[in-house]
Amino acid sequence: MNPVAVFTHPDCLRHDPGPGHPETPARLQAVLDRLAEDPRARLEAVRAGGRFDLLAVHPETHLRHLEEWSARGGGVVSVDTITNGASWPAVLGAVGAVMAAVDHAHAGRGHAFAAVRPPGHHALAQRAMGFCLVNNVMVAARRAQRFGREQVLIVDWDVHHGNGTQGLVEADPTVRYVSLHQHPWYPGTGMAEERGVGNVFNVPRGPGAPAERYVGDLWAAIVAATEGWTPDLVLLSAGYDAMAGDPLGGFTLEAGDFAAITYRVRERLPRTPIVGLLEGGYLPERTAEGVAATIGALL
């Protein structure tokens, strides 16, 4: 059986918010080191992307601001979101990997994963926040739709609610968004009654519950989102800060729980390609463990 294609770009390792910041290059490096030794994965470095796909999600003013900020050496974009001189190249590198993963899955060559940073699901159309500069999963969704994969399901299991993703899709019935996240927790959004146009399925839960409850509740939301509605592509906003012990979360999931959800999605939607994109996860070795388990379930 062919290994799962994992797309990345070297510039994703160059974005550095600075000492002590949890969104460190070590996160991605640990993932790449782990997958380099895993026969279930095939790492593929890609060329950087460009503005075209980003403009389907973000206005030019936002992109120009990020580019100019990075060209000046970076700085504090918001209280928790910091750039350096390599941040704009990292954005373009991540976009290139995301595009390659979508293209791979669309062409019928198998499920795929984009090992990228900075993460993206907090990024709004005109605002970077929560370590996120651009919304990678929405770039993936819009690219897939240009290929004719009109209906897209986004499953977000990061411990933080993807407020940026929800904000970008809540008026768009072609995209359904399912999010399991800790509440109350950053960024304070994602209540169950936030339904968009009936396309948003939020699962806010408190910390410290048994892992099986989180898995069961997320699965119930995925079933509800796909009842009588079959997506043409599934995108996983794959954040591993929901793992037990992560410093930025209080959930109790283990690597096998992410594999279990991925297996269930495959069984429910056997003809739908799946693309995973790295979001959070702030214990590098634990994040690598979670990604490897997800890759195994995609194989």
N, C-alpha and C positions, 0 to 999 in steps of 0.2 A: 504494500500500500504506500502511495506517495506521501511524503511528509507534508505538513501544513506550511504554506508559504507565509513567512513573517517578514514584513517590509519595514525598513528603517532607513535613517539617513544620519551620517556622522555628525552633522551640525546640531542634531537634537541633544547631543552630549555637551555642546559648547554653551548653551543657555545656562546661566548660573546666577541665581538671585543673591548669592553671597553666603558667608559663613553663618552657620546656625539656622539657615532657612530650611524647612523640611522638604521643599521641592528641589532636591539636590540631584546633580547628574548621576550620583551613585545609584539612584533608583533604577534608571534605565540601564546603566552598566551592569548591574546585577542580573537584570532580565536577560540581556544579551549574552552574558557569560554563561548563564544557566542553559539557555537555548542552544548555544554553540555546541554543547555536549549532549544534547537531547536528540536522538534519531527521529523523533516525531516532528521536529521542526526543521525548516530550511530557511536560514537567514538570507535575505536579499537586500542589498543596499541599492537605493534608487537615486535618480536625479531629483534635484529640488523642484518643487512646483512653482507656479507663478500666480499672478493676481487673478487670472480669469475665474478659477474655481472659488477663490475667496470672495470675489465680488458678487457671487450668488447668495452670499450670507451677510457680508459686511460692506458698508459704504466705503468709498474711496477715502473719505476724510479719516476714518478710523485706521485704515491700513497705512495711510501716509503718516499719521501720528506715530504709529508703532515703528515704522521704518526710520523716521527722523529721530525718534527717541533713541533707538538702537545705534544709529550712526553717530550720535553725540556721546556714545559710551554707556547709555542706559541711565536708569534712575528709578525712583519710586513712582509707579503708575498709580497705585492705590496703597492703602495701609499694609496689605499683605502681598501685593503683586509688584515684583521688582524685576527690572530688566538689566542686561549688560550689553556690550557691543555685539554680542553674537545672538541676541534674542530674535532679531528679524530673520537672519539666516536660519535659525532653528524653526521659526514659524514656517518658512518656505520648505524646509526639509521635511517637517511633519506633514505638510500638505502633499508633498510628492509621495510620501509613503502611503498616506490615506488614499490618494488617487490610484496608486498602483494596486492597493488591496482591493478597492472597489472594482477596478478593471479586471483583475484576476478572477474575482468571484462572478462578475457579470458574464465573463467569457466562458463560464462553465468549467474552469480549471480547478475548482474546489473552494472550500472555505478558506478564509485568510485572516491575518491579524496584522495590525499596524502598531509596532512598538515605537511609540513617539512620546515626546514631551516638548514644550510644556503641555499640561492637560488642557481640556477645552470646555467642559460642560457648564462652567459658570459664565463664560463669555457671552455677553449680550451683543446685539448688532453693533452698537456704538460704544461699548464699554468693556474694558478688560477688568477682571476681578477674580478673586479666589484662586490665584496662581495662574489663571487662564488668560491668554491673550486673544486667541481666536477660537471659534467653536468647531473643533475638528469633526465631531460626529455630524454636524449639520452640513459641513462641506461635503462629507461622504454622502449624505442623503440627497443633496441637490445634484451631485454628479450622477448618482444612480438614476435619479428621475430624468435627467437629460438623455440617458440611455433607454428610457422607456419603462424603467422599473418604478412605476408611478406610486405604488403603495409601499411605504416603508415603516417598519416597526423598529423603534428604538427601545432597548431594554437597558436601564441604567441601574447598576447595583453598587455604585459608589456610595459610601456612607453619608455623603453630603448630597442634598438635593440639587439636581442640575437645573437651576433657575434659568440659566441662559438658554438651554435647549428648550425648556418649556415655553419660555417667552417667544422663541422663534417659531414654534409650531402650534401654539394653542388656538390660533385662528385658521389652521390649515388641516382640513379633514383627510388629506392624503397621507399624513404622517401620524402615527399613534405612538405615544410616549408613555412608557411604564417605568416608574422609579420607586425603588425601595431605598429608604434613607432614614437616618436617625432624626428624631424630632423630640423636643426642641434642640436645634443644633444649627450651625452655620449652613446656609445663609438666612434661615428662618422662614423659608417658603416651602411649598409642597404639601399643603394640607389636602386631605382626601376630597374635600368639596371643591377643590380647584379642578374643574373638568374640561376647560377649554370649550371646544365645540363637540364635546363628547369623546374627544380623542386623547384625553390625559387621564392616566390611571396612577395616582399617587398612593404609595403605601408608607405613610409615616409611622415609625415605631420607636419606642424608647430603647435605651441601652440595656445590655445585660440579660436579654431573653435567651432561651435556648436556641441554638442555631436552626433546629428543625422548624421553629415557628417562623423565623425570617424566610427560610426557603419556601415553606408552605404558603405563606402570605404573598410572597412575590409570584409564586407559580399561579396562585388563584387570580392575580391581577393579569398575568400574561394570558391565561385562558379567557378571561373576560374581554381582553383587548382583541383577541383573535376569534371570538365567537361570531361566526358568519362573515368573517373578514380575513382574507388570506393575503399577507404581505408578499411583495415581490423581492424584498430584501430585508434581512434582519441585521441591525447594527447593535453591537454590545458596547455600551459605555462602561468599559471594564475597569472599575476602580477597586483596588484591593485594600483600601483603608477600612473596609467592613470586616477585615480579619481580626480575630482575637488578638489583643495586645497592641494594636496600632495606636500610636500616640495621639492621633487626631480623630479617634472614634471610640465608640463603646460597644460595638457589635461583637458577636462571638463566632463568626463564620470561620471555617477552615477551607483549605484549598479544595478538598473534595466536594464542598458544597457548591462552589462555582462550576465544577465539572458536572455535578448533578443537574443544575439548572440548564447548562448548555446541552447536555444529553436530552433533557426533556423537550427543549425547544426543537432540537433536531427531529425527535420522534413526532412531535405535533405538526411540524412543518417540513416534511421530508424532502420536498422539492424546492425549498427556498434557500438560497445561499446565505451564509452568515459571515459577517466581518466584525471582528473585535478590534477595539481601539483602546489603548492604555489611557486611563484617567488617573485617579489617585492611588495611594498606597505608599506609606512613609516609613516602613521598615524594609529596606531594600531586599534582603534575603527572603522575607515573607512574601513580598510582592512578586519576586521571581518564582516562588513556589506556586503562587496563585495563577500566574500567567501560564506556567508549564502545565498545570492541571487543566486549564481552559483549552490549551492547545491539544492536549491529549483527548479531550472530549470532542474537539472539532475534527480529529483525524478519522 
